[in-house]
């Protein structure tokens, strides 16, 4: 191949994917996840991690089958990230030190309620509520607790991954709400395009599901309260959708310049054609109703990929199952794809795995690549009562065999974080 064959339309190195790993409520590993997802299986179930008596939402997509040394978000998130990275590196055929940058999307870290209560119980007495922080610090000085300390460190997960897999340089930890997984991938893409590295490890993980997280999202009226049966609760683009189902998971993608991957004989799983991101200042949690930032994000991703709207054969929607977000995303897609939109298959993985929050963008990128590799479009399940104001081909309830060469995947998060990826099977 000539040198120009390894460059994109802007003369930048083409970025390939050579390894993938995934964990969701459907199971551990790419094959088990894909078999379940493509068959329309739901991973949503009743919560057993903590009591849910009196709560309006009692279901989730928790991952409870990975052993962890301490029951907190850092240990869960690290364990998920570790296992998906092991799988991705094995598929990429890489062993030993990775010796390239790590970009990690991780959830905001806060101590679990149980840990806070335990700390309060051993704190010195005090009469003024304002003294609580000082009393907590006094208790920590009297008896240091390394487990509690690490559970409150935002960068602990990336540091441990860097040590475990021998990445190079300072590991980057980021949190851009529900767009985090795409942001991590975007940083890896840019590092390769700018010539700073020939490969990058991009990881997104979220094991932060706790009673407090559930209650906070419930107070925002964001969660589904259709608890029985749990498997029917997530119903993106349906008329009777009432909120998303909170979930956990992780995904790792090994990114490499196409030239480097070909030189070492790696199998090319797909191409990261383009990424786009735009800020939305409309509200702390709500997206702009007119979809303006989301429209700009999709168009930015297509422009970055050097592709037209007509090149996209399938859309992996953000598809949260909330009344407002589904409507906004439909409006944004309609603005970009126009009259052609009803003919483009658009499905939501979240109908089966729930919303994996920080991990969602990377999890759905893995599923998007697998969609192209297998020629199978996963369904949107629970689509029995279509919303007449949202005219989409959602691949309802059953998978569809269809080969597509390019996919758009959307991630629109709280705080105005919008990001989209364009992926393809082959370079242009």
N, C-alpha and C positions, 0 to 999 in steps of 0.2 A: 504494500500500500504506500502511496505517496504521502509526504508530510501533510499536505493539504487535506487529505482524507480524515485526518484526526482533528481538524478544526471545524468550528461551527460557522454560522453565517456571519458572525462578527469577528472571526479569526481567533476565537478562544478555544482552549482545549475542550474537546467533547468529553463529558463526564458519564462514565458507565457505572452500573451497579453490578457487583460481582458476588455479593453475599447478602443474605437476608436471614433474620431470626425474629420470632414473634411469640408472644404469650398473651392470651386474652382469657376471658371467662369460658371460652370454648375449649381451652386446653393449652398444652405446651408444644411448641414446634410448628413449623410451617405446614407440614402435611396434615396433621390432625386438625389444625385450624381451618385449612382450606377445605378439607372434606366436609367439616361441619357447616362452614359458611355457605359453600356452594349447594349444600343440600337443604338449606333453609332452616337449620337448627338454631335455636336460641340458647344463649348462655346465661340468661337472666333468671335469678332464683331468689328465694327468701333469704334475708340477711341472718347469719348465725354468729357473726363476729362480736356483736354487742346487742343488748336488749333493744327491741323496737316497740315495746308496749306503749301505746298512747301516741305513737308517731303516725303521721298521715301517709308517709312513704315507708314501706317495710321491705322493699326489694332492691336488688342491685346486681351488678355483674362483677362481684368480688372474685379475686383469684386466691383461693384458700388451699391450693395443693402444692405450694412451694414452701419448704421448711425455712424458717428464719430464726435467728438466735434471740431476738427481742421483738415484742409486738408493737412496732412503731413504723411510721411512714418511711423513714430513711432505710430501715432494714428491708422492708418489703420492696421499696423502689429499687434498692441496690440489687437484691436477689433477682428481681425480674430482669433488670438490665444486664446483669452478669450472665444469666442463662441465655438470653437472646443474642448476646455478643458471642458467646461460645458457639452457638449455632451458626451465626452469620460468618464468622471467621473460618469455620470448618467448611462451609459451602464455598467460600472464596478460595479455599486451599492455602490459607495463610497460617503459619505457626510461628512460635517464638515471639519476640517483641514486635508489636505493630509498627513502632518507630515512625509514627505520623500523628497528626493532630486528632484530638477527641473533642467533639461537640455534643454536649448532653442537654437535653430538655428534661427538667426535673420539676416536680411540684413545689410550690411554696411550703416551707417547712415550719411546723409548729409542734410543740410537745403535745402528746395525747392527754386527754383529760385525766386519765388514771395516773399518769406521771406527775401532772400538776398537783393532783390531790395528795399524792404520796409526799411530794415536796412540801406542801402546805402543812401536812401532819407533823413533819419533823422540823418545821421552822419555829423559831422562838416566838413567844406570845407577843401580841401587840393590840392596841385598842383602836388605832386609827387606820382606816382602809388604805390611806396613802402610803403607809409604811410597808405594805405587803411586798413590794419589789425588794426593798432593803432586807427584809426578813428572809426572803428567798435566797438572796445572795449570801447572807450569813449562814444559812443552812448548807449551801453548796461549799462554802469555805470550810465549814466544820467537817463535812464528810463528802469529799469529791465523788461524783458519780459519772464515770466515763461514758456509760451507755446513754444517760440523759444528755450529757454534753454533746455527743455526736448526733443524737436525735434532733438537736436544735441547730445543727450546722448545715446551711444551704449547700455548701460546696463539698460536703463529706462524700457524697455518692460519686462525683466525678473523680475526686482524689483516689478513692479506692479502686475505681475502674482503671484509672491511669496506672496505678501500681500493679494491678492484676494483669493488664494486657500490654504493658510497656509502650504506652503512647508517648509522643514527643511534645515537649513544650508544656506550657501551662494549660491544663484542661479548661475548657470553657463550659460554664453552666449557665443556662438561660431559662427564663420563664416568660412566655408571651401568651399566657392563658391557653385557650384551646387551639391556638395556632402554633404552639411551641414545637411540636414534632416537625412541622414544615420548616420552621425557622432554623432548627438544628440542621436539617438537610440543606437548606439554602446556604448556611454558613460553610458547610462542607463543599458545596458546589463552587462557591466563590473562591475558597482557598485554592482549589485545583485550577480554576480558570485564571486566577491571578499568578499562577506559577509558584505559589508558596509551598506546594507539596504535590506529589503525584497521587496521593490517596488520602482518605479521611475516614474516620470512624464516626458515624452519626447515630446517636442513640436517643430514644425518647422513652421515658418510663413514668408510671404513676401508680403508686401503691398507697395513696393518701386517704383512702375511704375510711372515715371514722364517723362516730355519732355526731361530732361537731360539724364535719363537712356536710353530712346529710341534712342536718337541721338548718345550716346556713343556706343551702340551696333551696330547701323547703320554704324558708322565710321569703325568698325571692319569687316564690310560686313558679319555680323553674322545673320541678320534678313531677313526674307522673305519679298520681295517687291510685292508679288502677292496679292494685296489688294482686288481684286474683282473676285469672292465673298470671303469674309473673311473666311468662313467655309472651303474653299478648300485649304487654304494656307499651312497648316502644313501637310506634306506628307512624313513621315519617310520611308526610304528605297526605295523611288520611284526615277526613273531616272531624273525626272524634279524637284526634291526638290531644293530649293534655299536658305534655311535658316530657323531658328526657329522662332516661334511666341512667343513673350514675354508675360508673364502672371503672375497672382497673385494667392494666395491661402494660406492655412494652414492645418495642420493636427496634431492631438494629439494622442498619444498612451500611455495607462497605462500599464506599464510592472510590472510583479510580479514574484517572485519565484513560481514555480509550486506548491511547498509544501504549501506556504502561501495561494495561491489562492484556492487550494483544501480545505484547512482547514477552510476557511471562506465561502465555498460553491459558489465561483464565477464561472461564465460560462467561459470556456477556448475558446477563439476565434482562437488561433493559438500559435505556438511555435517559438521563435526566436532561430533558430538552430545555426547560425554562422554569423560572420561579418568579413570582411577583408578590409584593406586600404593600399594603397601604394602611394608614392610620385612620381611625374613625373617632372623631371627638364628640359625637352626638350625646353619649351617655356613658356612665361608668359600667353598665352591664348590657344595655340594649343596643342593638345595631340601628343605624340610621334607617328609618322606614322606607326612604326612597331608594335604598340600596346603592347609593352613589359610590361609597368606598369599596363595596364588594364588586361592583361593575369595573371600577378602575383596577382592582386587584387582578381580576380574571384577564382583563385586557393587557395588563402589564406582564403577566405570565406568558400569554400568547406572543406578545412582542419580543420578550426575552428569548422565547423558543424559536422565533422566526417563522411562526406558523399562523395560518388563517383559521378563522372559526370553522371553516368547512373541513379542516384537517382532523378535527376531534371526532372520534367515533363512539366515545362513551364518557360519561361524567360520573365520578365517584363523589356524590354530593356530601356536603357537611351534614345535611339531613338529620337534625337533632331530634325531631318530633315535638318541638315546642311550637305553639300556634304562630307566634310572631316570627321566629327565625326561619321556619320553612317558607313562610310567605315572602319574607325578604329575599331569601336565596332564589326562589322561583322568579321573582321580579328581576333580580340581577342577571340570572341566566337568560331570561327572556330578552333583556336589553342587549345582551351580547350576541345571542344566537338567533334572535328574531323568529321568523316563521318556521325555521328549521328545527327549533327546539323540540317540538312534540315527536319528531322522528329520531331523536338521539336518545338511546337508552340512558337513563339516569337512576341509579339506585343508591341506597343508603346502607352501609355495613352496620350502622348503629341500630338498625331494626333488630339485629341479632346479638351484637356484642355490647350494646349500650354505648354510652359516651365515655371514652377512656381519658377525657380531659387533656392533660399535658401530653399524653402519648398518642392522641387520636390521629394527628397528621401523619406520623410515621407508620402507625399501624395500618392506616388506610392507603398509604403509599405502597406498602408491602402487598396488600390485597390487590391494588391496582396493577402492579407488575405481574402478579400471579394471574390476574384476569387475562392479560395479554399473552402470557406464556402458555396458558391452557386453552384459550379460546372459549372460555366459559364466563358468562356474565352472572355474578351472584344476584339473588333476588332482593327485593324489599319485601320482607314478610309482614304479616298482619295488615295487608292492604285490602281490606274488605269493604271499606266505606270511603270511596274516593272523595277528596275535596273538589267540588266542581269549579272552584276558582283557581285550581292549580292543575293545569293541563300538561301532564308529563307521562312519558313511557317509563314507569318506575320498575320495570321487569317484575311485575307483581307476583309474589308468593312462590314462584318457581324459577330456577335458573334457566338460562337460555344459552344455547351454543351459538356463538358468533365470534369470528375473529376480528379484532380491532387492532389498529396499528398505533393509535395515539389516544391518550387518556388525560382528561383534566380532573384534578382532585382538589376540592375546596376545603379550607379550614377557616371559619370565621369565629373569633373568640371574644370573650368579655374584654372590656377596657379598650375597645376599638382596634383589636389585633386581627387583621385580615391577611391571609396568605393562601396562595394557590400554586400548585405544581402542574407542569405538563411533562408527561412521560411518554416514551415511545419504545417500540421494540428495536428499531434500527436507527442509525444515524441518517441524516438526510441524504 
